[in-house]
Amino acid sequence: MAASTIKVRVIPKASKNEVAGWRGDSLCVKVTAPPLDGAANEAVIRFLAEVMGVKKGDVRIVAGERSRDKVIAIEGVSAEDINSKLCRH
């Protein structure tokens, strides 16, 4: 199965890691890590892998490495699966 992509708006330094809903066509994800030395990127990858039930290596940032707005690819999960898992989370 090919990778599915999703637009994500990362909100660093939050009180807990959580999906905070949608802002336009981007999923808002709060992470506790600060935006220093890639810590927030690592946290969002780890968190989305947990939510999607895939290995951390199956989640990667395709665009926006140094921005709060990112495009993230998730291997082995269809777009429909992403939506259903996010609705349950």
Buried (B, 14 or more C-beta within 10 A) or exposed (E): EEBBBBBBBBBBEBEEBBBEEEEEEBBBBBBBBEBEEEBBBBBBBBBBBEBBEBEEEBBBBEEBEEEBEBBBBBBBBEEEBBEEBBEEE
